[in-house]
Amino acid sequence: MGCFTFIKVMMILFNVFIFLGGGTLLGVGIWVSVDSNSFLKIFETVSANAALQFVNVGYFLIAIGALLVLLGFLGCCGAQKESKCLLLTFFTIILIIFIAEVAGAVVALVYSSLAESILGPLLKPVLQNDYGSSSKPDVTKIWNATMENLHCCGFNGYTDFTNSTYYSNYHHYPSYCCNSTSNAVCTELSAMGAKISGCFDQLLYLIRKNAAIVGGVAAGICALELAAMVVSMYLYCHLDKEIH
């Protein structure tokens, strides 16, 4: 077996696994999103906020699964049929994903202030106008789940709720903004003394705290993407030489 044939077979096998993995994620995502009631019955002992996160992640699984199915199809068929067009498309998509991941990592870890300036104007108005509103219960549930799991308050802190719809309706701050475990009302003075971090700062703290794990996973994914690009380009160039 020559080098080209060996790499071709490895490319096909690798992308078959990618295709099957993507199909599995896609199927689970569709099940969670379409038949959420039966899915939630499995998690009857799980809290409402945790169950809500399981359901919402279904849409994310659909997107990731569809992308993996597409990549697996392009890579497998491109190698099997020795199609330069499919191999080049596969390489291009992987390259775009790789560049987007690197750019996102740089913005998130190095230019956190830039990320805050971009996300702040998008998320703060939603928090201030829709949180606690009877017409937008999903917004309230998502923010409650975020603040409960990250142990944070608002985007930057309790002051995000000042003059908000929630404060106008209830005349106090969400309980997540205070340290009290009782049912005491979370007043401005209590929230100020509690000094609960904003969710953006808390998220950055968790990422930096688990930097080794996050970095290891990211490095592994990048290595696989680079290997896929190198192999697909090798096959492409080999086929190009055969044509000429």
C-alpha positions, 0 to 999 in steps of 0.5 A: 500500500502506497503512501497516497493510498494509506492517507486516503484510507485514513482520511475516509475512516476519520471522516466516517467517524466525524459523519457518524458523530455529527449524525448522533449529535444532530439526532439528539439535538432534534429529539431534545428540541422537538420532543422536549416533554419526554426528554424532561421526564428523564430528568425529573429529579433535575432542577427546573433551571438545569432541565431548561439548559438541557433543552436549550442546548438542543439547538446548539447540538443541531448546529454542531451536528449538521456542520459535522455531518457536512464535513464528514460527507465532504471529506469522505466523498472527496477522498473516496471519489478523489474529487478535488472540488470536494477536498478543496471545499472541505479544506476551506470550511475547516480553515474558516472554522480554525480562523474563527476559533483563533480570532474568538480565543484572542478576543475572549482571552486577550481583549476581554475589554473589547468582548465586553464592549461588544456584548454589553450593548447587546445583553444589557438592554435585554436584561434591563427591559425584558428580565422580569417581564411577563411577556418575556418569560424565556429571558427571565429563565435564561438569566436566572439559570445563568446567575444561579449556575455562575453565582453572579448578578447581572452583566456587570453587577447589581447596578444593571437592575437599577431602573430596570423593568424588574426593579420597577415591578418588584422594587427590589433586586433579584435574590442572586445579587445578595448573599442571604440564603433566607427569603429576605428581600434583596435591597440596594444596600444588601446588594451593595454589601454582598459584592456579587460579581457580574456574570461577564467577570465571573465567566472570565474568571472561570475560564482563566481558572480552568485555563489548562483544561480549556487550553488543552481541549482547544489545542487538541481541536486545533491539532485535529483541524490542522491535521485534517487541512494538511491531509486534505491539501496533500490529497488535493496536490497529489491529484493535481499532479496526476492531472498534469 
